Amino acid sequence: MMYMDRKSSVIGVIAVLGVAAILLDMPVQQAHAQAYSVQYTVNPAPIPAPGGTTTITIQVILPPGASSQLMYLNVYEPDGDTCTILEPLSGTGPTTLTLTKIYPTDAHITWNAANDGCDTNEAPGSTWVVYGALVTNFGTVFLWDDIVLPFMVVPESVLGAVAVTGAGLATFAGYKVLRSKRD
């Protein structure tokens, strides 16, 4: 029985030493991760109107010795089409890599489910999904963002308020005239 207690103690000490070694190594890994960043924006996020365009921008900040390469950048449309933005984006740090493309102008059809090509001619409220992958010497970074075509809303005007009020007053006046004829 005493032998099992010593064996468990030795295994426990080895486990604690292993965890300590991992924790001591963590600040070095975190310093590399903080020096490397990917900024990804779809600007403006909403497409202003059916048939409109939007700008997709990727910015990669590479520290010295870091390298990165864009593997793919795709847009999945609400009607099932998949469009690809074919543009090389690669480099080795220290540098900042930037890719700016206009969708759908700079896109090429990859999968044509709706037989209408790369477009933004969908119903208001539709969502396009932008996704891509950057391979770096720190690992793979997956990019994911949505582009939305907002609902079109007619702004309220003074004329609209007058029309609604006038319709109510006309109904009330008609009721009074009919009631006076009935009495």
C-alpha positions in Angstrom: 0.0 0.0 0.0 2.9 2.3 0.8 4.3 1.8 -2.7 1.1 3.1 -4.3 1.2 6.3 -2.3 4.8 7.0 -3.3 3.9 6.3 -7.0 0.9 8.6 -6.8 3.1 11.3 -5.2 5.8 11.0 -7.9 3.1 11.2 -10.6 1.6 14.3 -8.9 5.0 16.0 -8.7 5.7 15.3 -12.4 2.3 16.7 -13.3 2.9 19.9 -11.3 6.3 20.3 -12.9 4.8 19.9 -16.4 2.1 22.5 -15.7 4.8 24.9 -14.4 6.9 24.4 -17.5 3.9 25.2 -19.7 3.0 28.3 -17.6 6.6 29.6 -17.8 6.5 29.3 -21.6 3.2 31.1 -22.0 4.4 34.8 -21.9 6.7 34.1 -24.8 3.8 32.7 -26.9 1.5 35.6 -25.9 4.1 38.2 -26.9 4.2 36.7 -30.4 0.4 36.6 -30.6 0.1 40.3 -29.6 2.6 41.5 -32.2 0.6 39.9 -35.0 -2.9 41.1 -35.9 -5.5 40.8 -38.6 -8.0 43.6 -39.1 -10.9 42.7 -41.3 -13.7 45.0 -42.2 -16.6 45.2 -44.7 -17.1 48.9 -45.1 -19.8 50.0 -45.3 -21.4 46.9 -43.9 -24.8 47.5 -45.4 -25.2 47.5 -49.1 -26.9 50.8 -49.8 -29.5 49.5 -52.2 -30.2 46.4 -54.4 -27.6 46.4 -57.1 -25.2 48.5 -54.9 -21.6 47.8 -54.0 -19.6 47.5 -50.8 -15.9 47.7 -50.0 -14.1 44.7 -48.4 -10.8 45.5 -46.7 -8.3 43.2 -45.1 -5.3 44.5 -43.2 -2.6 42.3 -41.8 0.1 43.7 -39.5 3.1 41.4 -39.5 5.9 41.7 -36.9 9.6 41.0 -37.9 10.0 37.5 -39.2 6.3 36.7 -39.4 4.8 35.7 -42.8 1.3 35.5 -44.1 -0.5 34.5 -47.2 -4.2 34.8 -48.1 -5.4 31.4 -49.2 -9.0 32.4 -50.3 -11.6 35.1 -49.9 -15.1 34.2 -50.8 -18.6 35.7 -50.7 -21.6 33.4 -50.3 -24.7 35.1 -51.6 -28.3 34.6 -50.3 -29.3 32.9 -53.6 -26.6 30.2 -53.2 -23.9 31.7 -55.5 -20.3 31.7 -54.3 -18.0 34.4 -55.6 -14.3 34.6 -55.1 -12.0 37.6 -54.9 -8.8 36.5 -56.6 -6.0 38.6 -55.3 -2.6 37.6 -54.0 -1.9 39.0 -50.5 1.3 37.7 -49.0 4.4 39.1 -47.3 7.0 38.8 -44.5 7.3 41.2 -41.6 7.9 43.8 -40.5 5.2 45.1 -42.8 1.5 45.9 -43.1 -0.4 44.1 -45.9 -3.7 45.7 -47.1 -6.2 44.4 -49.6 -9.2 46.6 -50.6 -11.8 45.3 -53.1 -15.2 46.3 -54.3 -18.0 43.7 -54.2 -19.4 42.5 -56.6 -17.2 44.4 -59.1 -13.9 42.7 -58.2 -15.4 39.2 -57.6 -15.6 36.2 -60.0 -18.2 33.5 -59.9 -17.1 30.2 -58.4 -20.4 28.4 -57.9 -23.4 29.7 -59.9 -26.5 28.2 -58.2 -28.9 30.9 -59.2 -27.4 31.5 -62.7 -27.1 35.2 -62.1 -23.4 35.7 -61.3 -22.0 37.9 -58.5 -24.5 40.5 -57.6 -26.4 42.3 -54.8 -29.8 42.1 -56.4 -31.5 40.3 -53.5 -34.5 41.2 -51.4 -34.0 43.7 -48.5 -33.0 42.0 -45.3 -30.8 39.5 -47.2 -27.3 38.6 -45.9 -24.1 37.9 -47.8 -21.4 35.9 -45.9 -17.8 36.9 -46.5 -15.2 34.3 -45.4 -11.5 33.6 -46.0 -8.4 32.2 -44.6 -4.9 33.5 -44.0 -2.0 31.1 -43.4 0.7 32.4 -41.2 3.7 31.0 -39.4 1.5 31.4 -36.2 -1.2 29.2 -37.6 -4.3 29.8 -39.8 -6.6 32.8 -39.2 -10.2 32.4 -40.5 -12.0 35.5 -41.5 -15.8 35.8 -41.3 -18.2 38.7 -41.7 -21.7 39.5 -42.9 -22.9 42.1 -45.4 -26.6 43.1 -45.0 -29.0 44.7 -47.5 -31.2 46.7 -45.1 -34.9 47.1 -45.4 -35.8 50.3 -47.3 -37.9 52.7 -45.2 -39.7 55.7 -46.5 -38.9 58.6 -44.1 -41.9 60.3 -42.5 -42.6 63.8 -43.8 -45.0 66.6 -42.8 -47.2 65.8 -45.8 -47.7 62.3 -44.5 -48.7 63.6 -41.1 -51.2 66.0 -42.7 -52.6 63.2 -44.9 -53.2 60.9 -41.9 -54.7 63.7 -39.8 -56.9 64.9 -42.8 -58.2 61.4 -43.4 -59.2 61.2 -39.7 -61.0 64.6 -39.8 -62.8 63.7 -43.1 -64.1 60.5 -41.5 -65.3 62.3 -38.5 -67.0 65.0 -40.6 -68.7 62.4 -42.8 -70.0 60.6 -39.6 -71.4 63.9 -38.3 -73.1 64.7 -41.7 -74.7 61.2 -41.8 -75.8 61.4 -38.2 -77.4 64.8 -38.7 -79.4 63.5 -41.7 -80.5 60.5 -39.7 -81.9 62.6 -36.8 
